[in-house]
């Protein structure tokens, strides 16, 4: 079940709708699912100023779409409901990922890329990082190259702290500054509702506004019986960036209140540095129903299932340190 999306956002379009009907094969398109931090503890700070984190991340079955068609030079066009917040300038993460991969592999960067932006910008669900990771996966296939898991993760880490986990699109524990990824106990089936109240929050501003002590890393159990058990355990964790984000963008409080007030919501929390909030539900069906109830003018709301990649990618290790 792909879920329900409300708030006026168009449904997922096919290749022909984004101007890539000349793409030769299904392999010329890549999904960039939204990343959700089920908890996020700030555990310390390095001498260079980077914060150390501990987070359990999953992915939702909603995201951006990146497609490529043959072209002699590298280019990027951005379309979709949230294209207005992005431009295809040279420092776009998708183009930076493509160029970094080409340098690593010793090939010429080429291809006409089209990014369909379905996720809100600067929203705490890894949109830009997921797009960069999708570019690395897609262009490895398109250019017939294989840098290897560790090298690809290193390329991703140089682009952004969330890119390595977004390369795998599987549940993982993120530590360090995001580059230390380890496998987690098998998660039970559950649904997710995502709510963005229509505001953007800059990650750097949220970290700057954060004060107080650091949190210890979470102690993960051997597993969880069901969605209720998972939500109960998550209540013993937190998102350390939620209080400073709320201070900067009070609209986040409205999204959290709406989720918390929904009778089927098992846990309501902000993801990443905000402003997107999420609710944990017993099933994808329950989440899709809640998304319809929670729709508000100006909000982006989606409800559905946790993303589960198919095939070999799902079976591979999370990455270095797994």
ChimeraX commands (.cxc) that place a marker at each C-alpha (Angstrom):
marker #1 position 0.00,0.00,0.00 radius 0.5
marker #1 position 1.56,3.26,-1.10 radius 0.5
marker #1 position -0.58,5.39,1.21 radius 0.5
marker #1 position -2.69,8.50,1.05 radius 0.5
marker #1 position -1.43,12.01,0.41 radius 0.5
marker #1 position -3.53,15.09,1.05 radius 0.5
marker #1 position -3.15,18.85,0.98 radius 0.5
marker #1 position -3.42,19.39,-2.76 radius 0.5
marker #1 position -0.19,17.59,-3.73 radius 0.5
marker #1 position -0.51,15.79,-7.07 radius 0.5
marker #1 position -0.17,12.03,-7.12 radius 0.5
marker #1 position 3.02,10.35,-8.37 radius 0.5
marker #1 position 3.50,10.86,-12.08 radius 0.5
marker #1 position 4.92,8.48,-14.67 radius 0.5
marker #1 position 7.89,9.15,-16.89 radius 0.5
marker #1 position 5.82,10.61,-19.72 radius 0.5
marker #1 position 4.35,13.20,-17.36 radius 0.5
marker #1 position 7.79,14.55,-16.49 radius 0.5
marker #1 position 9.07,14.70,-20.03 radius 0.5
marker #1 position 11.05,11.47,-20.11 radius 0.5
marker #1 position 8.94,9.27,-22.35 radius 0.5
marker #1 position 12.09,8.55,-24.37 radius 0.5
marker #1 position 13.70,6.67,-21.45 radius 0.5
marker #1 position 14.52,3.19,-22.69 radius 0.5
marker #1 position 14.08,1.09,-19.56 radius 0.5
marker #1 position 12.51,1.11,-16.06 radius 0.5
marker #1 position 16.05,1.15,-14.68 radius 0.5
marker #1 position 16.32,4.77,-15.81 radius 0.5
marker #1 position 14.24,5.96,-12.85 radius 0.5
marker #1 position 15.03,5.89,-9.12 radius 0.5
marker #1 position 12.88,6.40,-6.03 radius 0.5
marker #1 position 14.17,8.68,-3.24 radius 0.5
marker #1 position 12.04,7.84,-0.17 radius 0.5
marker #1 position 11.57,10.17,2.78 radius 0.5
marker #1 position 13.84,9.44,5.77 radius 0.5
marker #1 position 12.24,9.45,9.22 radius 0.5
marker #1 position 14.17,9.73,12.49 radius 0.5
marker #1 position 12.09,7.70,14.95 radius 0.5
marker #1 position 14.31,9.12,17.68 radius 0.5
marker #1 position 17.26,11.50,17.50 radius 0.5
marker #1 position 19.64,11.99,20.42 radius 0.5
marker #1 position 22.44,14.57,20.28 radius 0.5
marker #1 position 25.15,12.72,22.19 radius 0.5
marker #1 position 28.11,15.12,21.95 radius 0.5
marker #1 position 30.08,17.52,19.84 radius 0.5
marker #1 position 33.40,17.10,18.10 radius 0.5
marker #1 position 36.25,19.60,18.29 radius 0.5
marker #1 position 35.48,20.68,14.72 radius 0.5
marker #1 position 31.94,21.68,15.74 radius 0.5
marker #1 position 30.06,18.74,14.22 radius 0.5
marker #1 position 27.46,17.23,16.54 radius 0.5
marker #1 position 27.43,13.51,17.34 radius 0.5
marker #1 position 24.09,11.79,16.93 radius 0.5
marker #1 position 22.28,8.58,17.74 radius 0.5
marker #1 position 19.15,7.86,15.72 radius 0.5
marker #1 position 16.91,5.04,14.54 radius 0.5
marker #1 position 15.92,5.79,10.96 radius 0.5
marker #1 position 13.29,4.28,8.70 radius 0.5
marker #1 position 11.92,5.28,5.31 radius 0.5
marker #1 position 8.39,6.07,4.21 radius 0.5
marker #1 position 6.75,4.88,1.01 radius 0.5
marker #1 position 6.59,8.43,-0.32 radius 0.5
marker #1 position 9.41,10.38,-1.89 radius 0.5
marker #1 position 10.96,12.16,-4.82 radius 0.5
marker #1 position 11.61,10.59,-8.21 radius 0.5
marker #1 position 14.79,10.95,-10.25 radius 0.5
marker #1 position 14.95,9.93,-13.91 radius 0.5
marker #1 position 17.70,10.07,-16.52 radius 0.5
marker #1 position 17.78,10.06,-20.30 radius 0.5
marker #1 position 20.78,9.79,-22.62 radius 0.5
marker #1 position 22.60,13.06,-23.25 radius 0.5
marker #1 position 26.17,14.05,-24.07 radius 0.5
marker #1 position 26.35,16.50,-21.17 radius 0.5
marker #1 position 25.09,16.48,-17.59 radius 0.5
marker #1 position 21.99,18.57,-16.84 radius 0.5
marker #1 position 19.20,18.70,-14.28 radius 0.5
marker #1 position 15.61,19.90,-14.44 radius 0.5
marker #1 position 13.39,20.11,-11.36 radius 0.5
marker #1 position 9.64,19.59,-11.56 radius 0.5
marker #1 position 6.81,18.50,-9.26 radius 0.5
marker #1 position 4.72,20.13,-6.51 radius 0.5
marker #1 position 7.74,21.42,-4.56 radius 0.5
marker #1 position 9.94,22.38,-7.51 radius 0.5
marker #1 position 9.47,26.05,-6.68 radius 0.5
marker #1 position 11.78,25.75,-3.69 radius 0.5
marker #1 position 14.67,24.40,-5.75 radius 0.5
marker #1 position 16.68,25.33,-8.78 radius 0.5
marker #1 position 19.00,23.22,-10.87 radius 0.5
marker #1 position 22.08,25.27,-10.05 radius 0.5
marker #1 position 25.56,23.79,-10.02 radius 0.5
marker #1 position 25.59,23.17,-6.26 radius 0.5
marker #1 position 22.36,21.15,-6.27 radius 0.5
marker #1 position 23.10,17.93,-4.37 radius 0.5
marker #1 position 21.99,15.77,-7.31 radius 0.5
marker #1 position 24.52,17.39,-9.64 radius 0.5
marker #1 position 27.22,17.34,-6.97 radius 0.5
marker #1 position 26.58,13.61,-6.45 radius 0.5
marker #1 position 26.78,12.95,-10.19 radius 0.5
marker #1 position 30.05,14.83,-10.58 radius 0.5
marker #1 position 31.63,13.22,-7.51 radius 0.5
marker #1 position 30.69,9.77,-8.79 radius 0.5
marker #1 position 32.13,10.52,-12.23 radius 0.5
marker #1 position 35.43,11.65,-10.71 radius 0.5
marker #1 position 35.59,8.52,-8.54 radius 0.5
marker #1 position 34.90,6.20,-11.47 radius 0.5
marker #1 position 37.00,8.10,-13.99 radius 0.5
marker #1 position 34.12,8.57,-16.41 radius 0.5
marker #1 position 32.53,11.58,-18.07 radius 0.5
marker #1 position 29.46,12.88,-16.24 radius 0.5
marker #1 position 26.56,12.79,-18.67 radius 0.5
marker #1 position 22.81,12.40,-18.80 radius 0.5
marker #1 position 19.65,14.51,-18.73 radius 0.5
marker #1 position 18.36,14.24,-15.16 radius 0.5
marker #1 position 14.84,15.20,-14.13 radius 0.5
marker #1 position 13.98,15.40,-10.44 radius 0.5
marker #1 position 10.31,15.30,-9.52 radius 0.5
marker #1 position 10.15,17.00,-6.13 radius 0.5
marker #1 position 7.27,15.47,-4.15 radius 0.5
marker #1 position 8.66,16.19,-0.66 radius 0.5
marker #1 position 8.68,19.59,1.08 radius 0.5
marker #1 position 11.98,21.48,1.09 radius 0.5
marker #1 position 14.05,21.82,4.30 radius 0.5
marker #1 position 11.59,19.61,6.13 radius 0.5
marker #1 position 13.64,17.17,8.23 radius 0.5
marker #1 position 12.91,14.08,6.14 radius 0.5
marker #1 position 16.14,13.94,4.15 radius 0.5
marker #1 position 14.81,15.13,0.81 radius 0.5
marker #1 position 18.05,16.55,-0.58 radius 0.5
marker #1 position 20.11,13.69,0.85 radius 0.5
marker #1 position 17.69,11.10,-0.51 radius 0.5
marker #1 position 17.88,12.77,-3.93 radius 0.5
marker #1 position 21.69,12.67,-3.88 radius 0.5
marker #1 position 21.63,9.01,-2.85 radius 0.5
marker #1 position 19.15,8.23,-5.63 radius 0.5
marker #1 position 21.49,9.94,-8.11 radius 0.5
marker #1 position 24.39,7.76,-6.99 radius 0.5
marker #1 position 22.34,4.55,-7.30 radius 0.5
marker #1 position 20.79,5.52,-10.63 radius 0.5
marker #1 position 24.01,6.67,-12.26 radius 0.5
marker #1 position 25.94,3.61,-11.11 radius 0.5
marker #1 position 23.47,1.58,-13.20 radius 0.5
marker #1 position 23.33,4.06,-16.08 radius 0.5
marker #1 position 27.10,4.37,-16.36 radius 0.5
marker #1 position 27.69,0.64,-15.61 radius 0.5
marker #1 position 30.07,1.30,-12.72 radius 0.5
marker #1 position 30.42,-0.22,-9.25 radius 0.5
marker #1 position 32.61,1.72,-6.80 radius 0.5
marker #1 position 31.70,-0.72,-4.01 radius 0.5
marker #1 position 29.62,-0.21,-0.89 radius 0.5
marker #1 position 32.28,1.48,1.24 radius 0.5
marker #1 position 33.49,3.87,-1.44 radius 0.5
marker #1 position 29.95,4.82,-2.42 radius 0.5
marker #1 position 29.17,5.53,1.25 radius 0.5
marker #1 position 32.29,7.71,1.48 radius 0.5
marker #1 position 31.19,9.70,-1.58 radius 0.5
marker #1 position 27.80,10.12,0.06 radius 0.5
marker #1 position 29.23,11.21,3.41 radius 0.5
marker #1 position 31.21,13.96,1.68 radius 0.5
marker #1 position 27.93,15.29,0.27 radius 0.5
marker #1 position 25.96,15.24,3.52 radius 0.5
marker #1 position 25.59,13.38,6.81 radius 0.5
marker #1 position 22.29,11.75,5.81 radius 0.5
marker #1 position 23.38,10.53,2.37 radius 0.5
marker #1 position 24.98,7.23,3.52 radius 0.5
marker #1 position 21.81,6.01,5.26 radius 0.5
marker #1 position 19.71,7.20,2.31 radius 0.5
marker #1 position 21.84,5.08,-0.04 radius 0.5
marker #1 position 20.39,1.90,1.52 radius 0.5
marker #1 position 16.80,3.00,2.22 radius 0.5
marker #1 position 16.56,0.35,4.95 radius 0.5
marker #1 position 16.08,0.75,8.72 radius 0.5
marker #1 position 19.39,1.55,10.39 radius 0.5
marker #1 position 20.95,3.08,13.45 radius 0.5
marker #1 position 22.89,6.25,12.64 radius 0.5
marker #1 position 25.70,7.34,14.93 radius 0.5
marker #1 position 28.80,9.52,14.74 radius 0.5
marker #1 position 27.90,12.47,12.51 radius 0.5
marker #1 position 25.76,10.11,10.43 radius 0.5
marker #1 position 28.48,8.00,8.86 radius 0.5
marker #1 position 28.39,5.12,11.38 radius 0.5
marker #1 position 25.54,2.82,10.35 radius 0.5
marker #1 position 24.58,-0.44,12.02 radius 0.5
marker #1 position 21.74,-2.88,11.54 radius 0.5
marker #1 position 18.80,-2.80,13.96 radius 0.5
marker #1 position 16.46,-5.51,15.26 radius 0.5
marker #1 position 13.69,-6.41,12.84 radius 0.5
marker #1 position 10.93,-3.86,13.06 radius 0.5
marker #1 position 7.28,-4.95,13.33 radius 0.5
marker #1 position 4.79,-3.80,10.68 radius 0.5
marker #1 position 3.47,-0.29,11.36 radius 0.5
marker #1 position 2.09,2.73,9.54 radius 0.5
marker #1 position 3.31,6.30,9.34 radius 0.5
marker #1 position 1.61,9.65,8.95 radius 0.5
marker #1 position 3.76,12.61,7.90 radius 0.5
marker #1 position 2.60,16.17,8.54 radius 0.5
marker #1 position 4.44,19.29,7.43 radius 0.5
marker #1 position 2.75,22.52,8.57 radius 0.5
marker #1 position 3.99,24.48,5.58 radius 0.5
marker #1 position 7.14,25.97,7.11 radius 0.5
marker #1 position 10.82,25.37,6.35 radius 0.5
marker #1 position 13.44,25.15,9.09 radius 0.5
marker #1 position 17.18,25.47,8.51 radius 0.5
marker #1 position 19.11,22.63,10.15 radius 0.5
marker #1 position 22.03,24.89,11.11 radius 0.5
marker #1 position 19.68,27.29,12.88 radius 0.5
marker #1 position 18.11,24.48,14.89 radius 0.5
marker #1 position 21.47,23.16,16.07 radius 0.5
marker #1 position 22.57,26.69,16.95 radius 0.5
marker #1 position 19.42,27.22,19.02 radius 0.5
marker #1 position 19.89,23.95,20.93 radius 0.5
marker #1 position 21.10,24.31,24.54 radius 0.5
marker #1 position 21.51,22.00,27.49 radius 0.5
marker #1 position 23.13,18.67,28.21 radius 0.5
marker #1 position 23.80,15.95,25.68 radius 0.5
marker #1 position 21.69,12.78,25.71 radius 0.5
marker #1 position 23.05,9.26,26.13 radius 0.5
marker #1 position 22.71,6.80,23.24 radius 0.5
marker #1 position 19.52,4.74,23.33 radius 0.5
marker #1 position 19.61,1.11,24.42 radius 0.5
marker #1 position 17.85,-0.91,21.74 radius 0.5
marker #1 position 15.95,-4.03,22.81 radius 0.5
marker #1 position 16.32,-7.39,21.02 radius 0.5
marker #1 position 13.11,-6.63,19.15 radius 0.5
marker #1 position 9.54,-5.35,19.35 radius 0.5
marker #1 position 6.38,-7.45,19.40 radius 0.5
marker #1 position 4.17,-5.09,17.41 radius 0.5
marker #1 position 3.59,-1.43,16.58 radius 0.5
marker #1 position 2.30,-0.70,20.08 radius 0.5
marker #1 position 5.42,-2.20,21.65 radius 0.5
marker #1 position 7.63,-0.15,19.33 radius 0.5
marker #1 position 5.76,3.06,20.11 radius 0.5
marker #1 position 5.94,2.34,23.84 radius 0.5
marker #1 position 9.71,1.92,23.62 radius 0.5
marker #1 position 10.05,5.09,21.53 radius 0.5
marker #1 position 8.25,7.05,24.26 radius 0.5
marker #1 position 11.40,6.46,26.35 radius 0.5
marker #1 position 13.48,8.25,23.71 radius 0.5
marker #1 position 13.20,11.74,22.23 radius 0.5
marker #1 position 14.22,14.09,19.46 radius 0.5
marker #1 position 16.67,16.54,21.02 radius 0.5
marker #1 position 16.13,18.96,18.13 radius 0.5
marker #1 position 12.38,19.22,18.66 radius 0.5
marker #1 position 12.44,21.91,21.43 radius 0.5
marker #1 position 14.73,24.34,19.55 radius 0.5
marker #1 position 12.82,23.75,16.29 radius 0.5
marker #1 position 9.55,24.52,18.09 radius 0.5
marker #1 position 11.02,27.76,19.38 radius 0.5
marker #1 position 12.02,28.77,15.85 radius 0.5
marker #1 position 8.83,27.54,14.15 radius 0.5
marker #1 position 5.83,27.38,16.53 radius 0.5
marker #1 position 3.69,25.95,13.70 radius 0.5
marker #1 position 5.39,22.62,14.43 radius 0.5
marker #1 position 3.41,22.53,17.68 radius 0.5
marker #1 position 0.16,22.57,15.72 radius 0.5
marker #1 position 1.21,19.54,13.69 radius 0.5
marker #1 position 2.28,17.66,16.81 radius 0.5
marker #1 position -0.98,18.54,18.57 radius 0.5
marker #1 position -3.05,17.33,15.62 radius 0.5
marker #1 position -1.19,14.02,15.50 radius 0.5
marker #1 position -1.29,13.55,19.28 radius 0.5
marker #1 position -5.02,14.23,19.27 radius 0.5
marker #1 position -5.78,11.60,16.66 radius 0.5
marker #1 position -7.27,8.59,18.47 radius 0.5
marker #1 position -5.28,6.03,16.46 radius 0.5
marker #1 position -1.87,7.69,16.83 radius 0.5
marker #1 position 0.52,5.66,19.00 radius 0.5
marker #1 position 3.35,8.24,19.04 radius 0.5
marker #1 position 3.74,11.78,17.67 radius 0.5
marker #1 position 7.18,13.32,17.16 radius 0.5
marker #1 position 9.17,15.62,14.91 radius 0.5
marker #1 position 11.60,14.09,12.41 radius 0.5
marker #1 position 15.16,15.33,12.05 radius 0.5
marker #1 position 15.51,19.09,12.46 radius 0.5
marker #1 position 11.90,19.66,11.36 radius 0.5
marker #1 position 9.47,20.88,10.47 radius 0.5
marker #1 position 7.88,17.59,9.36 radius 0.5
marker #1 position 6.29,15.59,12.17 radius 0.5
marker #1 position 5.25,11.95,12.10 radius 0.5
marker #1 position 2.81,9.66,13.81 radius 0.5
marker #1 position 3.27,5.93,14.38 radius 0.5
marker #1 position 0.15,3.86,13.64 radius 0.5
marker #1 position -0.76,0.21,14.02 radius 0.5
marker #1 position -1.00,-0.31,10.25 radius 0.5
marker #1 position -0.61,1.42,6.92 radius 0.5
marker #1 position -4.39,1.36,6.53 radius 0.5
marker #1 position -4.87,3.15,9.85 radius 0.5
marker #1 position -2.27,5.72,8.82 radius 0.5
marker #1 position -3.93,6.37,5.46 radius 0.5
marker #1 position -7.26,6.94,7.20 radius 0.5
marker #1 position -5.66,9.32,9.67 radius 0.5
marker #1 position -4.08,11.34,6.85 radius 0.5
marker #1 position -7.54,12.10,5.53 radius 0.5
marker #1 position -8.68,13.27,8.97 radius 0.5
marker #1 position -5.60,15.41,9.57 radius 0.5
marker #1 position -5.63,17.36,6.31 radius 0.5
marker #1 position -5.50,21.14,6.84 radius 0.5
marker #1 position -5.20,24.07,4.38 radius 0.5
marker #1 position -1.52,24.79,3.78 radius 0.5
marker #1 position -0.34,21.50,5.29 radius 0.5
marker #1 position 1.31,18.63,3.44 radius 0.5
marker #1 position -0.03,15.37,4.84 radius 0.5
marker #1 position 0.69,11.77,3.84 radius 0.5
marker #1 position -0.18,8.43,5.43 radius 0.5
marker #1 position 0.82,4.90,4.50 radius 0.5
marker #1 position 3.47,2.25,4.92 radius 0.5
marker #1 position 7.15,2.04,5.72 radius 0.5
marker #1 position 9.21,1.66,2.56 radius 0.5
marker #1 position 10.71,-1.78,1.93 radius 0.5
marker #1 position 13.14,-2.01,-1.03 radius 0.5
marker #1 position 12.93,-5.13,-3.13 radius 0.5
marker #1 position 15.64,-7.45,-4.32 radius 0.5
marker #1 position 19.36,-7.43,-3.67 radius 0.5
marker #1 position 19.50,-3.92,-2.23 radius 0.5
marker #1 position 17.32,-4.99,0.67 radius 0.5
marker #1 position 19.56,-7.94,1.48 radius 0.5
marker #1 position 22.86,-6.07,1.45 radius 0.5
marker #1 position 24.57,-4.81,4.58 radius 0.5
marker #1 position 23.65,-1.34,5.79 radius 0.5
marker #1 position 27.13,-0.08,5.08 radius 0.5
marker #1 position 30.47,0.39,6.81 radius 0.5
marker #1 position 30.21,-0.69,10.42 radius 0.5
marker #1 position 27.17,-2.89,9.83 radius 0.5
marker link #1:1,2 radius 0.2
marker link #1:2,3 radius 0.2
marker link #1:3,4 radius 0.2
marker link #1:4,5 radius 0.2
marker link #1:5,6 radius 0.2
marker link #1:6,7 radius 0.2
marker link #1:7,8 radius 0.2
marker link #1:8,9 radius 0.2
marker link #1:9,10 radius 0.2
marker link #1:10,11 radius 0.2
marker link #1:11,12 radius 0.2
marker link #1:12,13 radius 0.2
marker link #1:13,14 radius 0.2
marker link #1:14,15 radius 0.2
marker link #1:15,16 radius 0.2
marker link #1:16,17 radius 0.2
marker link #1:17,18 radius 0.2
marker link #1:18,19 radius 0.2
marker link #1:19,20 radius 0.2
marker link #1:20,21 radius 0.2
marker link #1:21,22 radius 0.2
marker link #1:22,23 radius 0.2
marker link #1:23,24 radius 0.2
marker link #1:24,25 radius 0.2
marker link #1:25,26 radius 0.2
marker link #1:26,27 radius 0.2
marker link #1:27,28 radius 0.2
marker link #1:28,29 radius 0.2
marker link #1:29,30 radius 0.2
marker link #1:30,31 radius 0.2
marker link #1:31,32 radius 0.2
marker link #1:32,33 radius 0.2
marker link #1:33,34 radius 0.2
marker link #1:34,35 radius 0.2
marker link #1:35,36 radius 0.2
marker link #1:36,37 radius 0.2
marker link #1:37,38 radius 0.2
marker link #1:38,39 radius 0.2
marker link #1:39,40 radius 0.2
marker link #1:40,41 radius 0.2
marker link #1:41,42 radius 0.2
marker link #1:42,43 radius 0.2
marker link #1:43,44 radius 0.2
marker link #1:44,45 radius 0.2
marker link #1:45,46 radius 0.2
marker link #1:46,47 radius 0.2
marker link #1:47,48 radius 0.2
marker link #1:48,49 radius 0.2
marker link #1:49,50 radius 0.2
marker link #1:50,51 radius 0.2
marker link #1:51,52 radius 0.2
marker link #1:52,53 radius 0.2
marker link #1:53,54 radius 0.2
marker link #1:54,55 radius 0.2
marker link #1:55,56 radius 0.2
marker link #1:56,57 radius 0.2
marker link #1:57,58 radius 0.2
marker link #1:58,59 radius 0.2
marker link #1:59,60 radius 0.2
marker link #1:60,61 radius 0.2
marker link #1:61,62 radius 0.2
marker link #1:62,63 radius 0.2
marker link #1:63,64 radius 0.2
marker link #1:64,65 radius 0.2
marker link #1:65,66 radius 0.2
marker link #1:66,67 radius 0.2
marker link #1:67,68 radius 0.2
marker link #1:68,69 radius 0.2
marker link #1:69,70 radius 0.2
marker link #1:70,71 radius 0.2
marker link #1:71,72 radius 0.2
marker link #1:72,73 radius 0.2
marker link #1:73,74 radius 0.2
marker link #1:74,75 radius 0.2
marker link #1:75,76 radius 0.2
marker link #1:76,77 radius 0.2
marker link #1:77,78 radius 0.2
marker link #1:78,79 radius 0.2
marker link #1:79,80 radius 0.2
marker link #1:80,81 radius 0.2
marker link #1:81,82 radius 0.2
marker link #1:82,83 radius 0.2
marker link #1:83,84 radius 0.2
marker link #1:84,85 radius 0.2
marker link #1:85,86 radius 0.2
marker link #1:86,87 radius 0.2
marker link #1:87,88 radius 0.2
marker link #1:88,89 radius 0.2
marker link #1:89,90 radius 0.2
marker link #1:90,91 radius 0.2
marker link #1:91,92 radius 0.2
marker link #1:92,93 radius 0.2
marker link #1:93,94 radius 0.2
marker link #1:94,95 radius 0.2
marker link #1:95,96 radius 0.2
marker link #1:96,97 radius 0.2
marker link #1:97,98 radius 0.2
marker link #1:98,99 radius 0.2
marker link #1:99,100 radius 0.2
marker link #1:100,101 radius 0.2
marker link #1:101,102 radius 0.2
marker link #1:102,103 radius 0.2
marker link #1:103,104 radius 0.2
marker link #1:104,105 radius 0.2
marker link #1:105,106 radius 0.2
marker link #1:106,107 radius 0.2
marker link #1:107,108 radius 0.2
marker link #1:108,109 radius 0.2
marker link #1:109,110 radius 0.2
marker link #1:110,111 radius 0.2
marker link #1:111,112 radius 0.2
marker link #1:112,113 radius 0.2
marker link #1:113,114 radius 0.2
marker link #1:114,115 radius 0.2
marker link #1:115,116 radius 0.2
marker link #1:116,117 radius 0.2
marker link #1:117,118 radius 0.2
marker link #1:118,119 radius 0.2
marker link #1:119,120 radius 0.2
marker link #1:120,121 radius 0.2
marker link #1:121,122 radius 0.2
marker link #1:122,123 radius 0.2
marker link #1:123,124 radius 0.2
marker link #1:124,125 radius 0.2
marker link #1:125,126 radius 0.2
marker link #1:126,127 radius 0.2
marker link #1:127,128 radius 0.2
marker link #1:128,129 radius 0.2
marker link #1:129,130 radius 0.2
marker link #1:130,131 radius 0.2
marker link #1:131,132 radius 0.2
marker link #1:132,133 radius 0.2
marker link #1:133,134 radius 0.2
marker link #1:134,135 radius 0.2
marker link #1:135,136 radius 0.2
marker link #1:136,137 radius 0.2
marker link #1:137,138 radius 0.2
marker link #1:138,139 radius 0.2
marker link #1:139,140 radius 0.2
marker link #1:140,141 radius 0.2
marker link #1:141,142 radius 0.2
marker link #1:142,143 radius 0.2
marker link #1:143,144 radius 0.2
marker link #1:144,145 radius 0.2
marker link #1:145,146 radius 0.2
marker link #1:146,147 radius 0.2
marker link #1:147,148 radius 0.2
marker link #1:148,149 radius 0.2
marker link #1:149,150 radius 0.2
marker link #1:150,151 radius 0.2
marker link #1:151,152 radius 0.2
marker link #1:152,153 radius 0.2
marker link #1:153,154 radius 0.2
marker link #1:154,155 radius 0.2
marker link #1:155,156 radius 0.2
marker link #1:156,157 radius 0.2
marker link #1:157,158 radius 0.2
marker link #1:158,159 radius 0.2
marker link #1:159,160 radius 0.2
marker link #1:160,161 radius 0.2
marker link #1:161,162 radius 0.2
marker link #1:162,163 radius 0.2
marker link #1:163,164 radius 0.2
marker link #1:164,165 radius 0.2
marker link #1:165,166 radius 0.2
marker link #1:166,167 radius 0.2
marker link #1:167,168 radius 0.2
marker link #1:168,169 radius 0.2
marker link #1:169,170 radius 0.2
marker link #1:170,171 radius 0.2
marker link #1:171,172 radius 0.2
marker link #1:172,173 radius 0.2
marker link #1:173,174 radius 0.2
marker link #1:174,175 radius 0.2
marker link #1:175,176 radius 0.2
marker link #1:176,177 radius 0.2
marker link #1:177,178 radius 0.2
marker link #1:178,179 radius 0.2
marker link #1:179,180 radius 0.2
marker link #1:180,181 radius 0.2
marker link #1:181,182 radius 0.2
marker link #1:182,183 radius 0.2
marker link #1:183,184 radius 0.2
marker link #1:184,185 radius 0.2
marker link #1:185,186 radius 0.2
marker link #1:186,187 radius 0.2
marker link #1:187,188 radius 0.2
marker link #1:188,189 radius 0.2
marker link #1:189,190 radius 0.2
marker link #1:190,191 radius 0.2
marker link #1:191,192 radius 0.2
marker link #1:192,193 radius 0.2
marker link #1:193,194 radius 0.2
marker link #1:194,195 radius 0.2
marker link #1:195,196 radius 0.2
marker link #1:196,197 radius 0.2
marker link #1:197,198 radius 0.2
marker link #1:198,199 radius 0.2
marker link #1:199,200 radius 0.2
marker link #1:200,201 radius 0.2
marker link #1:201,202 radius 0.2
marker link #1:202,203 radius 0.2
marker link #1:203,204 radius 0.2
marker link #1:204,205 radius 0.2
marker link #1:205,206 radius 0.2
marker link #1:206,207 radius 0.2
marker link #1:207,208 radius 0.2
marker link #1:208,209 radius 0.2
marker link #1:209,210 radius 0.2
marker link #1:210,211 radius 0.2
marker link #1:211,212 radius 0.2
marker link #1:212,213 radius 0.2
marker link #1:213,214 radius 0.2
marker link #1:214,215 radius 0.2
marker link #1:215,216 radius 0.2
marker link #1:216,217 radius 0.2
marker link #1:217,218 radius 0.2
marker link #1:218,219 radius 0.2
marker link #1:219,220 radius 0.2
marker link #1:220,221 radius 0.2
marker link #1:221,222 radius 0.2
marker link #1:222,223 radius 0.2
marker link #1:223,224 radius 0.2
marker link #1:224,225 radius 0.2
marker link #1:225,226 radius 0.2
marker link #1:226,227 radius 0.2
marker link #1:227,228 radius 0.2
marker link #1:228,229 radius 0.2
marker link #1:229,230 radius 0.2
marker link #1:230,231 radius 0.2
marker link #1:231,232 radius 0.2
marker link #1:232,233 radius 0.2
marker link #1:233,234 radius 0.2
marker link #1:234,235 radius 0.2
marker link #1:235,236 radius 0.2
marker link #1:236,237 radius 0.2
marker link #1:237,238 radius 0.2
marker link #1:238,239 radius 0.2
marker link #1:239,240 radius 0.2
marker link #1:240,241 radius 0.2
marker link #1:241,242 radius 0.2
marker link #1:242,243 radius 0.2
marker link #1:243,244 radius 0.2
marker link #1:244,245 radius 0.2
marker link #1:245,246 radius 0.2
marker link #1:246,247 radius 0.2
marker link #1:247,248 radius 0.2
marker link #1:248,249 radius 0.2
marker link #1:249,250 radius 0.2
marker link #1:250,251 radius 0.2
marker link #1:251,252 radius 0.2
marker link #1:252,253 radius 0.2
marker link #1:253,254 radius 0.2
marker link #1:254,255 radius 0.2
marker link #1:255,256 radius 0.2
marker link #1:256,257 radius 0.2
marker link #1:257,258 radius 0.2
marker link #1:258,259 radius 0.2
marker link #1:259,260 radius 0.2
marker link #1:260,261 radius 0.2
marker link #1:261,262 radius 0.2
marker link #1:262,263 radius 0.2
marker link #1:263,264 radius 0.2
marker link #1:264,265 radius 0.2
marker link #1:265,266 radius 0.2
marker link #1:266,267 radius 0.2
marker link #1:267,268 radius 0.2
marker link #1:268,269 radius 0.2
marker link #1:269,270 radius 0.2
marker link #1:270,271 radius 0.2
marker link #1:271,272 radius 0.2
marker link #1:272,273 radius 0.2
marker link #1:273,274 radius 0.2
marker link #1:274,275 radius 0.2
marker link #1:275,276 radius 0.2
marker link #1:276,277 radius 0.2
marker link #1:277,278 radius 0.2
marker link #1:278,279 radius 0.2
marker link #1:279,280 radius 0.2
marker link #1:280,281 radius 0.2
marker link #1:281,282 radius 0.2
marker link #1:282,283 radius 0.2
marker link #1:283,284 radius 0.2
marker link #1:284,285 radius 0.2
marker link #1:285,286 radius 0.2
marker link #1:286,287 radius 0.2
marker link #1:287,288 radius 0.2
marker link #1:288,289 radius 0.2
marker link #1:289,290 radius 0.2
marker link #1:290,291 radius 0.2
marker link #1:291,292 radius 0.2
marker link #1:292,293 radius 0.2
marker link #1:293,294 radius 0.2
marker link #1:294,295 radius 0.2
marker link #1:295,296 radius 0.2
marker link #1:296,297 radius 0.2
marker link #1:297,298 radius 0.2
marker link #1:298,299 radius 0.2
marker link #1:299,300 radius 0.2
marker link #1:300,301 radius 0.2
marker link #1:301,302 radius 0.2
marker link #1:302,303 radius 0.2
marker link #1:303,304 radius 0.2
marker link #1:304,305 radius 0.2
marker link #1:305,306 radius 0.2
marker link #1:306,307 radius 0.2
marker link #1:307,308 radius 0.2
marker link #1:308,309 radius 0.2
marker link #1:309,310 radius 0.2
marker link #1:310,311 radius 0.2
marker link #1:311,312 radius 0.2
marker link #1:312,313 radius 0.2
marker link #1:313,314 radius 0.2
marker link #1:314,315 radius 0.2
marker link #1:315,316 radius 0.2
marker link #1:316,317 radius 0.2
marker link #1:317,318 radius 0.2
marker link #1:318,319 radius 0.2
marker link #1:319,320 radius 0.2
marker link #1:320,321 radius 0.2
marker link #1:321,322 radius 0.2
view
